């Protein structure tokens, strides 16, 4: 009887240790995924801040780029044909 009880207790202890091991593996996996998502979020925020600062920059290259963009947008708003011309067939 004592051998049976000892075997039963040892099986219960094995089950508890197995559950603890699975919990540790789950916690490590969750931490790795959380770290990956956090890293991607911080990279995105850093990229957005850098682009915003570059866009607001008064550096001559950025000023010329901005003027070029304004010219292209203005050309895109113009009609392809002159007003009053014959319609395309």
N, C-alpha and C positions, 0 to 999 in steps of 0.2 A: 504494500500500500504506500509506503514512504517513497519507494522508487517511482511509483506512478505519479505521486504528487510532485516529486522533484522534476520529473520529465514534463509534467504539465506546466509548472512554473517556468522551466527553462524554455519551453515553446512559447509561452506568453512573453518572456523577455526578448526572445528572438523576434517576435512579431513587433514589439515596441521599437526595437533597434532598427528594424526594417522600415517602419513608418517614419522614424526620425531621419534615416538616410534619404528616403524619398522626399521628405520635406526640405532637407538641405539642398538636394539637387534642384528641386522646384524653385527654392529661394535664389540659388545661384543663377539659374536660367532666367528668372524674372528680373534679377538685377542686371544681367547682361543685356536683355532687351530694353530695359529702362535706360541704361547707359547709352545704348545705340540711338534710341529715339531722342534722348536729351542732347547728345552730340550733334545729331542732324539738325535739331531745332536751333542750337547755338550757332552752328555754321550758317544756317539760313538767316538768322538775325544779324550776324556779323556781315554777311554778304549784302543784305538790304541796307545796313548802315553805311557800308563802304560805297555802294552805288549812289545812295542819297547824297553823301558828302562829295563824291566826284561830280554829280549832276549840279550841285550848288556851287561848285568851284568856279573861280574867276580866272583860271589858268587860260592862256591864249588858245590852247588846243581845244579846250572845252567850249570857249566862246565861239570859235570858228565852227565847231561841230554843231552847236545849237543853232547858229545862223544857217548852216546848211540844211538842217532839219526843217527850219521855218520856211526856207525857200522851196523845199520839196513838198511840204504840206500845202503851200500856196499854189504850186503848180498842179497838185492833185485836185484842188477845188475848182480849177478852171474847166470850162466845158471843152470837149474835144473839137467841136465844130464851132464856127463863128455864128453868132445869132443872126437869123434871117437867111442862112444858107439853105440850099436845097437838101431835103432829107435823104439819107442814104438809102439806096435801093438794093 
